[in-house]
Amino acid sequence: MTATREHARYRKWYKALIGLYPKPYLETFGEGLEQTFNDLLRERSAAGRSLPGLAAWVFTETSVGILQEQKLPVVEFLKVFGGLFWSLAVATVTIIASLRGYENAWWFMLVVHAVVSAVFTLLYRFLQKKGHLP
């Protein structure tokens, strides 16, 4: 994949992500956020460093910023996005392992995903019954 196509893909994803900021915040800072991200992409490419690593770091930082700006309690955020982030993490690890030649990676990660999801569901229900969660 050419660098410009890769940059365009990451810029598209980042623009969609920052679209989750509240509208007033996005109107004030949106253009600057995009420009900074574009500059980081170019600098990282020019230095021959990993763009997926940069994207993971920036997307994580941005997600935390969105959470803070939306003023959502962490519990509400996890209820809404926790399962999505966990599923994406498992899918990413499975794809990477498969690409590296581990033939049964998908099966192993499916089992891990099911077990961890069940544990978190039970933990959430337990804490909910004890009155620690809404």
C-alpha positions in Angstrom: 0.0 0.0 0.0 1.4 3.4 -0.9 2.1 5.9 1.9 -0.6 8.3 0.6 -3.3 5.7 0.6 -2.2 4.6 4.1 -2.2 8.2 5.3 -5.7 8.8 3.7 -7.0 5.7 5.5 -5.7 6.9 8.9 -6.9 10.5 8.3 -10.4 9.1 7.5 -10.5 7.0 10.7 -9.2 9.9 12.8 -11.8 12.3 11.3 -14.5 9.9 12.2 -13.1 9.5 15.7 -12.9 13.2 16.5 -16.5 13.5 15.2 -17.4 12.0 18.6 -16.3 15.2 20.4 -19.1 17.6 21.4 -20.0 20.0 18.6 -18.7 23.2 20.3 -15.4 21.5 21.0 -15.1 20.2 17.5 -15.9 23.6 16.0 -13.1 25.2 18.1 -10.4 22.6 17.9 -11.3 20.1 15.1 -9.2 21.7 12.4 -6.2 21.9 14.6 -6.6 18.3 15.7 -6.7 17.1 12.1 -3.7 19.2 11.1 -1.6 17.9 14.1 -2.5 14.3 13.2 -1.5 14.9 9.6 1.8 16.4 10.7 2.5 13.4 12.9 1.7 11.0 10.1 4.1 12.8 7.7 6.9 13.0 10.4 6.5 9.4 11.3 6.5 8.3 7.7 9.6 10.4 6.9 11.4 8.8 9.8 10.4 5.3 8.6 8.6 4.5 11.8 5.4 2.5 12.3 2.1 4.2 11.4 -0.1 1.6 13.1 1.7 2.3 16.3 1.2 6.0 16.0 -2.5 5.5 15.1 -3.0 3.2 18.2 -1.4 5.8 20.5 -3.2 8.8 19.0 -6.6 7.0 18.8 -6.3 6.0 22.5 -5.4 9.5 23.6 -8.2 10.9 21.5 -10.7 8.5 22.9 -9.7 9.5 26.5 -10.1 13.1 25.5 -13.6 12.5 24.0 -14.6 10.7 27.2 -13.5 13.7 29.3 -15.2 16.2 27.0 -18.4 14.3 26.9 -18.3 14.2 30.7 -19.5 10.6 30.7 -18.8 8.6 33.8 -16.3 5.8 33.2 -18.9 3.2 34.0 -21.3 4.5 31.3 -18.4 4.8 28.8 -17.4 1.1 29.5 -21.0 0.0 29.2 -21.2 1.7 25.8 -17.8 1.1 24.4 -16.1 -1.5 26.5 -17.4 -4.5 24.6 -16.5 -2.9 21.3 -12.9 -2.1 22.4 -12.5 -5.6 23.8 -13.8 -7.2 20.5 -11.5 -5.0 18.4 -8.5 -6.0 20.6 -9.3 -9.7 20.2 -9.9 -9.4 16.5 -6.6 -7.5 16.0 -4.6 -10.0 18.0 -6.2 -12.8 16.1 -5.5 -11.3 12.7 -1.9 -10.5 13.6 -1.3 -14.1 14.9 -2.9 -15.5 11.8 -0.7 -13.4 9.5 2.3 -14.6 11.4 1.4 -18.3 10.7 -0.3 -19.4 13.8 -3.0 -21.6 12.2 -5.2 -22.0 15.2 -5.0 -18.5 16.5 -8.6 -17.7 15.7 -9.8 -20.6 17.8 -7.7 -19.8 20.8 -8.7 -16.1 20.7 -12.3 -17.0 20.4 -12.1 -19.1 23.5 -10.2 -16.3 25.3 -12.8 -13.8 24.2 -15.6 -15.9 25.5 -14.0 -16.5 28.9 -13.0 -12.9 29.5 -16.4 -11.6 28.3 -18.1 -14.0 30.7 -15.9 -13.0 33.6 -16.5 -9.3 33.0 -20.2 -9.9 32.7 -20.3 -11.8 36.0 -18.1 -9.2 37.7 -20.4 -6.4 36.5 -23.5 -8.2 37.7 -21.9 -8.9 41.1 -20.9 -5.2 41.5 -24.3 -4.1 40.4 -26.0 -6.3 43.0 -23.7 -5.0 45.7 -24.7 -1.4 44.8 -21.4 -0.3 43.5 -22.6 0.2 39.9 -25.8 1.6 38.6 
